[in-house]
């Protein structure tokens, strides 16, 4: 009889992942990627060593303060590598050098979103960010190069399946001689077309009686100078941010096929620009601000948005958006969700309407509040609870 083959060695189970590994929120990871900060090198100052926004911004500021010569030397000495399929490191690429055609360039989330909107192909585009990554300014320069007749390795993105209904077509590359306003409308149209194409929207609306809120505002403003007076949109923003605690499914991002809830509430405020178009920068930690702090931040944000001096973090991390078209006479607005967010709240014009309460009919100020939400994350029952909580909070403005 032949010799018996030796038995295979027993399989050794893989060691369990370390239980003390730090966990970073999606907003913190997004901000670190945007600023080029290595989170593993950041010491957290939050509860239990949690890395906070301030920790990331301090790390980014410290990196910028390092001597220029030292940064250049380190950049030359540490070539950038790209990951090959299977997790193996690919060939090194010097920082700032063009990426060969077909290779995916490392890029910030904002750069990837802007590239999709402006029709710029990231593959082969040279980056000027940390370790040669492509950042927002690289994408904008590439888009301008396309308009002027480019020689750089950029090309138009594939046309979307359908044009944006109700706005300019988002298909095709930028047109030679196209002005900034037309380019902005094209970008907005592309983003909204993608939203309607990919997100299964559902819509709800309710009428909210604002007698208690408007009377509270009048009493507060009687004791304030004109420059410090409050406006109704501040209460609407604060009530929306506070209502998120009851229905967290409306606050976060749908990425990689799943919902990622946000621990923070950064309300994006839709701002119409004087040159045309609209943007929705974020007021960070809206639910934690007092009404007076929120008023100051709202004035500052709207002013800087119209001057074009917003911070990148204010544009990249809103977790839910509020739009208010009441000052234009619109009674209700059913908005389109800004991807990758999952909900948008709209408020219309405050009007006096017959309103029954406690068996009595009177004329009261009312507003129509609407919700546009992602059916992959929430449903009509949860959306209705969210609008009902906004209504409840506005009936008790002292709690805000």
N, C-alpha and C positions, 0 to 999 in steps of 0.2 A: 504493500500500500504506500502511496506517496505521502510526503510530509504534509501535515495540516497547515494551512495558511494561518499566520498569527492573527488574533482578533484585533480589530481596529481599536485604537485608544479611546477611552470614554470621552464624550464631549464635555468640555468645561463651560458651564454657563457664563455668559458675559456678566461682568460686575454691574450691580445696579447703579443708576446715575446718582451722582452726589446729591444729597438732600439739601445741602446748604447753598446750592448754586443760586445766584441772584436772579430774580425775575423782573424783567423790565416791561412796563406798559407799552402798548403800541405807540402812544404819543411820544414817549421818551425815545423809543427806538427810531421813530421817524425823525425826531429833532436831531438825534445824534448822527444819523446818516446825512441829514441836510448840512450839518455843520462840520462833518468830517471828524467826529469824536469817537475814539475807541472806548466803548462802554466798559470793557474789562479793566481799563486803567483808571476808571473814575471811582472815587470813594464817595459812597452815598451818605447824605446828611439827614435823610428822612427817617421815619420810624423803622427800627430794625435794620438800619443800613440801606434803606431804599434810596435809589438814585432819583433825584428830583430834577425838574427843569433848571433850577438855579445851578445845580451841580454840573449839568451838561454845558450850560452857557459859560460858567466860570472856566471849565476845561477848554472850551473853544477860545475864550479870550486869552487864557494863558498861552495857548499854542500860537496865537497871533503875536504875542509880545516877545516871543523868542527871537534872538538875533537872526536877521535875514541870512547871513552867511552860514550859520549853523543849519538853518532849514534847507538851504540849497545843498550843502554837503550831505545831509542825511538823505535828501531826495535822490541824489546820485548814487549813494551807497546802498540804498534799499530799493531795488527794482520792484516794480509791481508785477504780481503774478495773477493770472486768471485761473479759475477753477475749471478743470477739464471734466468731462462726464465721468461719473463714478466717484467724484470727490478728490481725484488726484490733481496736484497743482500743474497747470499748463506752463507753457514757455513764458519767460519773463518779458515784460514790456517796459522800457524806461518811462518814467513819469513825464507827461507832457507830449510824448511821441504819438503820432496817429496810430490808431488801432487798425491792423490789417483788415481789408474788406471781409465781411462774413463773421468776424469776431465780435461778440457782444461787449460793448464798452461799459465799464462800471459807471454808474450814474446815480444821482440823488433821486428820490421819489418825485420831487417837484420838477426836475429836468425831464423825467420820463413822461410825466403827465403833460408838460408843456410841449414836448416833442410830438406827442400824439395829436395835440390840438393844432399845432402849426404845420404838421406834415413833414417833419424832419426825421430822417433815419439816423438812429444813434450809431449803428454799426459803421466803423471806420472814422468816426468823428473824434478829433483830438480834444482831450479835456484839460482844463486849467485848474481843476479843484484839487483837493488833497489826494496825493498818490496818483495823479493823472485822471481822476474821475471827472465825468462830464457834469457840469452844474448849469444852473439856469442861464447864466450869461452866454455860455457856449452855444446853447440851443437858440437863443435869440440872435446871436451873430450869424449862425448858420441859416436861420430863416431869412435874415436880411440879405445874406449872400445869394439865396435863391431868387429873391426879388430883383437883385441887381445883375443877375447873370452869373451864377456861381462857377467856380473852378474847384471848390472843395468837394470831397466825396460825400455829398448829401443828395438825397433824392426824396421825392414826394412819397408820403405814405399811401397805401392802397385806399381807394375811395370807399366810404362807408356804404352799407347796403341801401340806405335810403336817405334823401336829404332831410334837413330839419324842417318840420312842418311849421309854417308860420314865420319863418325867418330866412335869411340868405342861405343858399346852398353851401354846405360844408365840404363838397366834393372838389377834388382836384388840388393842385399846388397853388401857392400864392401867385396872384396875377401881377405881371410887371407894371409898376406905376401905381399899385394899389395903396391907398392911404392907410394911416394907422387905424382909423375908425372902422374901415371896411375889413381890415385884417382881424380886428378885435371881434367884429360881428361874425366873421367866418369861424374864428376859434370858439366862440360861444355856441354857435350853431353846431359845430362838430361835437362839442361836449354834451349838449342837450340831446343831439341825435343818438349818441352812444347811450345816454341815460334811458331814453324811451325804448331803445332797441334791446337793452340788456336787463333793465329793472322792471319787474312786474308791479307797476304802481297800483295802489288802491287809494281812494279819496273819501274823506269824511268832512262834514261841516256841522257847526253848531252856532247858535246865536247866544251871545253872552251879554247879560245886562250889566252895565258899567256905572250904575248910579253910585254905589259905594266907592268905587275907585275914583271917579271924577270929583266927588265931594271931598274925599281925602286929599286929593291933589290941590284943590282950591284952598283948603285949610292950611296945608303946608306952604303953599306959595305966598299966602298973605304975610307970612313972617320972614320971607326971604327977599334979598335984593334981586333985581331983574336978572342979573348974570348967573344967579344960583338957582333959578326956578327949575322945577322938574317938569317933564313932559310925559304924556301917557305912554308912548312907546317904551319908556324905561320900565314901567310896571308890566307891560306885555312881555318884554324880554326876561324880566326877573321871574315872572310866573311860569314862563315856558321852561326856564332852567331849573326851577324848583320842582316842577312836575315830573322831570326826568327820573327823580328818585322813586316815584311810584311805578313807572313803566320804563325800565332801563333798555328795553329792546329798541327804542327809537334813538338811542345815543351811542354811536360807534361807527364801525366801518364794515363793509362786506368785501373781504379780500380773500383770494385763493380759495374760492368756493365756500366760504364760511363767514359767519358773523363774529367780529371781534369787538366786544363791548368796551367802551372807554370808561376808565375810572374817573376822569375829569369831565367837566361840562364846559366846552368851549363853543359858545353860540356864535355862529357866523351871521353877520348882519348884511343883508343885501343892500348895496349902495349904488345908486345910479350915478354915472360919471357925466360931467358936463360935456365932455367930448363925445359922448355916446357910449353905449355898452353898460354893463353892470358887473360888479364883483362883490364877493361876500367874505370879507376878512373876519377873523375871529376876535371876540372879547374873551380872554382866557379866564377860566374859573368863574364864570358868570354867576353860578349859584352861590358862591361864597362872598360876593361883593355886596356891600350895602347899597341901598338905592342911590345915595349921594355919590358913592364911588362909581357906580355904574353910569350915572349921568355924565360924570367927568370923562370916563373912558369912551362913552358913546360919542360925545362931541369931538374928542381928540381923534378917534378912529375915522369918523366920517370926513373930518378935515384933511387928515393925512391921505386917505384913500383918494380924494379928489385932487390932491397935489401930487400923487404918485410917489409917496415916500413911506410905503408900508414895509414892515419887516417880513422876511420870508416865512417865519413861523406863523405869522398872523394869516398868511394865505394858504398854508399847507396843512393846518391841523384843526379846522372847525369840525366838531363832532355832530352838530345838528344846525340847520340854518333857519332863520326867521326872515320873512319878507313882509313888508308893510307898505301897501299902496294906497292907504286911506287918504293921504294928502292929495292924491290925484283924482279923488272922487270915485274910486273903485270900491264897490260894496263887498266883493269876495274875490279872492285870488287862489287858484288851484295851481301850485307851482310844480316844477319839474325838479326831481331830486338831484343834488350835486354828487355824482359818484366820487369816492366810494362811500359817501354817507348813505344813511338808510331812511331819512325822514326830513321833511321840510314843513314848517308851520307858516301859514299865511294869515294876515289880518287885513281887513278892509276898512272902509270909512265908518266912523262913528256917526250913527244917525239916530234921530228921535223916532221911536216907534211905540205903538200901543203895546203895553206889556201888562199881563195879568199876574198878580202876586197876592197870595193870601185872600183870594176871592174878590179882590179889587182890581179894576183896570185903570191904568194911568199911562202917561207918556214918559218914557224913560230912555236914556242914551243906551244904545246897543251896538255891538260890533259882531260881524260874522268871522268866526275863527275856522280855519280849514287845516286839514292834515293830509299831506301826500306822503305815503309810507311804502316801504318795500315789503311785498307779500312773502318774500323768502325768509323774512326775519320776524314779522309780526302779522297780526290779522285784525279784522275789524273790531273784535271784542277788546283787544289790548289798545288799539288806537282810540276807541271810544272812551276807555278809562283815562287815557292821557288827556284828551280834550276836556273831560269832566273835571280832572284835577286842576287844569288851568282855570276853568270857570270857578271852582271852589276857592282857589287862592285869590282871584281877583275880587271875590265878594268879601275878603278879609284882608284889605291892603296893609293893615297894621302888622300882619305876620311877615310881609315881604321886607 
